[in-house]
């Protein structure tokens, strides 16, 4: 399998989509799969207003076709619904090539938070975008149910993982959160309005509030809570040390589809406080590794009593190896199913060779 992943989300962005795709690429070689990417780096692009780390690409079908000649993929996965993803979708449809997609982001809710665009319009466009795919991957059972109720079809499960060697309870860093009054309530993520961080910062909590991340909403949030500690973006061992030094992880988002930061916090032994919505319901619900409550303050105070070893044990259930098995298995199965239904596709692209499944898929994958 030579897999082309088309994505509008790529470095220098720091988010769950980018991290997930990076882990899939890292795991592909051991599975006998070659992974190549089509990103904003392959096109002329400009920064998105308000989000300079996000690039808007001038991606056209003809530009994708030229890159296609060089990359020569056997399988295609479209990770995002932006200009790169849309142009790749157009090319696949034009040449009769099956492709899969994934649903990472609640664009209808994000857009509605910024502009008077009815969510029904956005969901109608997303149904059309994903409806031509041979399979659409979703991260959780609750998101799968929700999208199915909205008319999405061919949904496939793709969970996420966490590096439990990097993120661990004994992760240490130079003076990570040293000297801050306890308990320390932590948020990690992009500082943007859709993350609902103001709900966290407005809580009357004992101890200290720490915010890790950056984004267009930082200045407003800092003015809203001048007593909070804004540390900027942290990654790798520095981020793990902060998780391990905190007392509770607060996840105020109402729109995330999963939240890899939830797994990172748990892996460091950090209990989670969140609203009972998609993402937290699937990761935290029924685990006793966190507290979900419509009263976020009550959830934070209750989560402080959760033993750290319980959180770590829950995180150990999630591995990137299993995530990769699901991801590549979904792609191979959906591709072969669609190819069998549309045998004429090979005549539209005579150089296309339909490869056999890699061995890990043939043996129960």
RONUFI-169640 format. One line per 4 residues: number of its first residue (from 1); for each residue x, y, z of C-alpha. Coordinates in steps of 0.001 Angstrom, whole numbers. Layout:
BEGIN
NUM = X,Y,Z ~ ...
***
This chain:
BEGIN
1 = 0,0,0 ~ 1260,3470,-923 ~ -1089,5768,975 ~ -1585,9414,141
5 = -2918,11452,3075 ~ -4316,14829,2035 ~ -4567,17251,4943 ~ -4958,20976,5477
9 = -3816,20517,9096 ~ -38,20221,9238 ~ 3041,21740,10868 ~ 3525,24301,12266
13 = 54,23661,13677 ~ 10,21922,17058 ~ -3257,20032,17433 ~ -4784,16583,17677
17 = -5200,16146,13919 ~ -1523,16770,13223 ~ -374,14573,16095 ~ -2654,11727,15033
21 = -1414,11798,11434 ~ 2212,11984,12536 ~ 1735,8876,14666 ~ 56,7048,11776
25 = 2992,7854,9506 ~ 5454,6706,12165 ~ 3640,3367,12524 ~ 3183,2716,8804
29 = 6642,1383,8016 ~ 6408,-1477,10509 ~ 3128,-2483,8849 ~ 4632,-2584,5354
33 = 2883,618,4279 ~ 4411,3677,2632 ~ 2764,6959,3618 ~ 3088,10210,1663
37 = 1436,13544,2432 ~ -246,16290,453 ~ -329,19465,2595 ~ -231,23252,2357
41 = 3519,22904,1744 ~ 2727,21587,-1748 ~ 788,24703,-2795 ~ 860,28459,-2619
45 = -706,29383,715 ~ -1472,32336,2979 ~ -2036,32481,6755 ~ -5632,32249,7940
49 = -6690,35596,9487 ~ -6646,35235,13255 ~ -4881,31855,13033 ~ -1464,32587,11460
53 = -231,29041,12107 ~ -3018,27711,9844 ~ -2313,28049,6122 ~ -5002,28517,3489
57 = -3802,26759,348 ~ -4547,27673,-3225 ~ -5090,24006,-4029 ~ -6772,23161,-7318
61 = -7624,19847,-8909 ~ -5028,20430,-11640 ~ -2337,21110,-9025 ~ -3295,17906,-7198
65 = -3126,16009,-10505 ~ 442,17202,-11065 ~ 1516,16039,-7602 ~ -358,12774,-8189
69 = 1928,11994,-11124 ~ 4899,12088,-8756 ~ 3348,10453,-5700 ~ 1452,7673,-7583
73 = -631,6474,-4595 ~ -2517,3194,-4481 ~ -4807,4350,-1648 ~ -6055,7799,-603
77 = -7217,9219,2722 ~ -8565,12783,2974 ~ -8091,13958,6546 ~ -9661,17429,6403
81 = -12382,19303,4560 ~ -10260,22347,3627 ~ -8949,23376,233 ~ -6344,20601,33
85 = -8905,17981,1011 ~ -11543,19344,-1353 ~ -9209,19492,-4357 ~ -8011,15949,-3678
89 = -11615,14767,-3407 ~ -12426,16359,-6763 ~ -9495,14612,-8406 ~ -10403,11224,-6937
93 = -13977,11559,-8146 ~ -12828,12626,-11601 ~ -10585,9582,-12100 ~ -12826,7119,-10265
97 = -10412,6473,-7400 ~ -11887,5325,-4050 ~ -10924,7348,-978 ~ -11662,7502,2729
101 = -12154,10566,4917 ~ -12063,11362,8604 ~ -14232,13661,10705 ~ -11997,15475,13183
105 = -13545,18871,13748 ~ -16998,20257,14466 ~ -16861,22965,11832 ~ -20617,23742,12035
109 = -20299,24604,15730 ~ -17003,26444,15235 ~ -18419,28514,12385 ~ -21631,29275,14272
113 = -19528,30647,17160 ~ -18040,33253,14812 ~ -20658,33994,12165 ~ -24462,33761,11777
117 = -24308,30585,9673 ~ -26984,27987,10539 ~ -25456,24665,11574 ~ -27917,22877,9283
121 = -26243,24491,6264 ~ -22770,23463,7376 ~ -23836,19904,8153 ~ -25500,19638,4729
125 = -22197,20587,3064 ~ -20239,18137,5243 ~ -22691,15317,4420 ~ -22073,15974,740
129 = -18299,16107,1221 ~ -18068,12843,3170 ~ -20951,11139,1366 ~ -18793,10376,-1679
133 = -16139,8614,424 ~ -16008,4830,693 ~ -15712,5277,4467 ~ -15588,8123,6998
137 = -13608,7591,10185 ~ -14848,8907,13535 ~ -13099,8738,16877 ~ -15842,7775,19310
141 = -19134,5845,19548 ~ -21096,8940,20563 ~ -19827,10923,17558 ~ -20682,7997,15301
145 = -24255,7939,16645 ~ -24606,11696,16317 ~ -23399,11801,12710 ~ -25531,8801,11768
149 = -28568,10657,13100 ~ -27574,13594,10875 ~ -27555,11373,7787 ~ -23844,10504,7476
153 = -23143,7025,6094 ~ -20295,4488,5861 ~ -18956,5483,9290 ~ -15906,3630,10615
157 = -14286,3733,14062 ~ -10765,5103,14515 ~ -9721,5669,18117 ~ -6632,7576,19300
161 = -3612,6691,21387 ~ -1061,8160,23772 ~ 2687,7739,24263 ~ 2727,6349,27800
165 = 6540,6339,27883 ~ 6658,10098,27368 ~ 3509,10972,29326 ~ 3864,9360,32758
169 = 3264,10283,36419 ~ 6965,10650,37222 ~ 7719,12962,34283 ~ 9938,15725,35603
173 = 11080,19083,34305 ~ 13017,22019,35660 ~ 10737,23767,38162 ~ 7543,22678,36393
177 = 4824,24700,38184 ~ 7121,25108,41209 ~ 5908,27529,43856 ~ 2313,27832,42631
181 = -380,27534,45312 ~ -2136,24154,45348 ~ -4291,22665,44000 ~ -3239,23420,40426
185 = -5975,23252,37784 ~ -4578,22852,34266 ~ -5852,23466,30736 ~ -3858,22461,27625
189 = -4938,23321,24109 ~ -5405,25965,21444 ~ -6543,29295,22872 ~ -9564,29906,20683
193 = -13197,30743,21357 ~ -14489,27281,20403 ~ -12493,25697,23244 ~ -14712,27452,25812
197 = -11692,28265,28007 ~ -13479,31232,29542 ~ -15776,28747,31318 ~ -12713,27353,33096
201 = -11124,30719,33875 ~ -14367,32089,35320 ~ -14628,29319,37939 ~ -14127,30149,41597
205 = -11474,27563,42446 ~ -8890,27217,45199 ~ -5186,27259,44319 ~ -3897,28169,40853
209 = -5088,28054,37260 ~ -2527,27223,34586 ~ -3090,27539,30825 ~ -730,25884,28319
213 = -1095,26733,24642 ~ -1445,29708,22359 ~ -3928,31083,19884 ~ -5995,34054,18768
217 = -7961,34286,22030 ~ -4951,34575,24357 ~ -5095,38339,24932 ~ -8811,38292,25746
221 = -8457,35327,28086 ~ -5467,36848,29877 ~ -7478,40016,30479 ~ -10415,37946,31712
225 = -8294,36104,34285 ~ -5158,38108,35167 ~ -4492,35781,38100 ~ -4103,32749,35814
229 = -693,31605,34618 ~ -334,31505,30798 ~ 2735,29464,29871 ~ 2455,29450,26086
233 = 2958,26360,23946 ~ 4753,23364,25459 ~ 5471,20033,23796 ~ 7235,16765,24505
237 = 8924,16266,27869 ~ 8228,19852,28949 ~ 4490,19319,28471 ~ 4570,15930,30217
241 = 6273,17521,33231 ~ 3496,20101,33516 ~ 781,17448,33387 ~ 2577,15429,36063
245 = 2993,18487,38313 ~ -675,19563,38189 ~ -3539,18311,40370 ~ -6514,18253,37989
249 = -6983,18642,34233 ~ -9916,20834,33213 ~ -11423,20271,29768 ~ -14174,22863,29199
253 = -14708,22237,25474 ~ -18219,21469,24266 ~ -17220,20843,20640 ~ -14133,18577,20510
257 = -14678,15205,18855 ~ -12138,13410,21076 ~ -9412,15344,22873 ~ -5984,13672,22812
261 = -5030,15927,25721 ~ -7430,13868,27849 ~ -5285,10784,27269 ~ -2058,12714,27885
265 = -3377,13959,31207 ~ -4552,10508,32281 ~ -1222,8951,31294 ~ 486,11385,33682
269 = -1888,10333,36455 ~ -3924,13527,36222 ~ -7684,13221,36851 ~ -10022,15004,34439
273 = -12931,17371,35007 ~ -15162,18032,31998 ~ -18685,18505,30745 ~ -20672,15351,29832
277 = -20373,15791,26054 ~ -18937,13873,23084 ~ -15263,13208,23678 ~ -15177,13264,27489
281 = -18196,10932,27602 ~ -16324,8360,25526 ~ -12891,8720,27139 ~ -13832,9441,30763
285 = -17439,8277,31134 ~ -17767,5184,33314 ~ -14033,4968,34091 ~ -13780,6680,37516
289 = -10682,8437,36129 ~ -12460,11792,36043 ~ -15702,13578,36786 ~ -18236,14757,34208
293 = -20769,17310,35350 ~ -22763,20163,33850 ~ -21427,22138,36846 ~ -17731,22331,35895
297 = -16647,23692,39280 ~ -18251,20745,41040 ~ -16491,18396,38615 ~ -13093,19983,39328
301 = -13447,19770,43098 ~ -14640,16150,42966 ~ -11874,15090,40550 ~ -9194,16221,43017
305 = -9977,13162,45140 ~ -9338,10604,42375 ~ -6209,8434,42855 ~ -3562,9116,40218
309 = -2866,5413,39655 ~ -6458,4945,38516 ~ -5957,7595,35817 ~ -2748,5999,34597
313 = -4376,2572,34363 ~ -7125,3975,32136 ~ -4623,5632,29786 ~ -2755,2351,29304
317 = -5811,1044,27406 ~ -5056,3441,24529 ~ -2079,2786,22263 ~ -967,4300,18988
321 = -314,765,17726 ~ -4020,-92,18032 ~ -4962,3274,16551 ~ -2749,2547,13520
325 = -4211,-952,13133 ~ -7702,528,12941 ~ -6683,3394,10630 ~ -4868,1360,7985
329 = -7334,-1520,8284 ~ -10248,821,7609 ~ -8512,2245,4545 ~ -7689,-1139,3016
333 = -11143,-2598,3637 ~ -13047,455,2385 ~ -10810,737,-686 ~ -11231,-2916,-1636
337 = -14985,-2824,-1043 ~ -15414,251,-3242 ~ -13057,-1086,-5918 ~ -15066,-4294,-6137
341 = -18264,-2284,-6549 ~ -16722,-50,-9225 ~ -14496,-2248,-11412 ~ -14533,330,-14162
345 = -12389,2649,-12026 ~ -9219,866,-13145 ~ -9944,1730,-16775 ~ -10070,5414,-15908
349 = -6494,5303,-14626 ~ -4660,2525,-16498 ~ -1535,2822,-14345 ~ -3480,1995,-11217
353 = -2483,-1340,-9708 ~ -4787,-2785,-7092 ~ -2466,-4119,-4362 ~ -3250,-6968,-2055
357 = -3853,-6222,1610 ~ -732,-6185,3764 ~ -327,-9256,5922 ~ -1405,-7601,9175
361 = -4842,-6997,7619 ~ -5158,-10489,6206 ~ -4585,-11997,9649 ~ -7592,-10677,11507
365 = -6723,-6955,11182
***
